[in-house]
Amino acid sequence: MAFNSKRINTLDLQPRKAVGVKLPFTARAVFESTFTTKDATRTNIINYFLTGVGERYMNPGFGTTIRNLMFNNLTENTTSELETEVRAGLNAYFPNIITTEFRVDPLPDSNSISLFIRYAIRDTNIDDEVLINFEQ
């Protein structure tokens, strides 16, 4: 009988070893650490969306143009372009992520965008979701 085995990151089994850095930087010592792959991946995805293209030193392609769209008219065309850009960026910078649900909800009256992503981490049993609201 065959079964689908899932891998567990060995760092997740060592509760005292940090995997990444948590956002926002509000801890007493400037930043707080993340100790699981799930938390580190979630923080990295949020960091990706909050970073504008060209902001990251030595990696100018990292990030999105979502904040630039906040000052333009939100139409179906810009929403589909944004969706294409985000999917390409996630595939390029997060190859271990499998996107299971993805929604971009423009709210033109308030000139804001709501972004929802449900994802799984490849070869693990970790599922999570992120909801980010961009407001002008």
RAJONOR-V754085 format. One record per backbone hydrogen bond with DSSP energy under -1.0 kcal/mol. NH is the residue of the N-H (numbers start at 1). CO is the residue of the C=O. E is the energy in kcal/mol with one decimal. If there is no record, write none. Layout:
# RAJONOR-V754085
((NH/CO/E) (NH/CO/E))
This chain:
# RAJONOR-V754085
((7/123/-2.7) (12/9/-1.5) (14/11/-1.1) (17/14/-1.9) (19/34/-3.5) (20/34/-1.3) (22/32/-3.2) (26/24/-1.6) (30/27/-1.4) (31/29/-1.8) (34/20/-2.2) (40/36/-2.3) (41/37/-2.6) (42/38/-2.2) (43/39/-2.3) (44/40/-2.2) (45/41/-2.3) (46/42/-2.3) (47/43/-2.5) (48/44/-2.0) (49/45/-1.9) (50/46/-1.9) (53/64/-1.4) (54/60/-1.6) (55/52/-2.2) (59/56/-1.5) (62/59/-1.6) (64/51/-2.3) (69/65/-1.3) (71/68/-1.0) (72/69/-1.7) (79/75/-2.1) (80/76/-2.3) (81/77/-2.2) (82/78/-2.3) (83/79/-2.3) (84/80/-2.2) (85/81/-2.5) (86/82/-2.8) (87/83/-2.3) (88/84/-2.2) (89/85/-2.4) (90/86/-2.7) (91/87/-2.2) (92/88/-2.0) (93/89/-2.9) (94/90/-2.0) (97/94/-1.8) (98/120/-3.1) (100/118/-2.4) (101/118/-2.0) (103/116/-2.7) (105/114/-3.2) (107/112/-3.2) (112/107/-1.8) (113/134/-2.4) (114/105/-2.4) (115/132/-3.0) (116/103/-2.6) (117/130/-2.6) (118/101/-2.8) (119/128/-2.8) (120/98/-2.3) (121/126/-2.3) (122/96/-3.7) (124/121/-1.5) (128/119/-2.5) (130/117/-2.8) (132/115/-2.7) (134/113/-3.3))
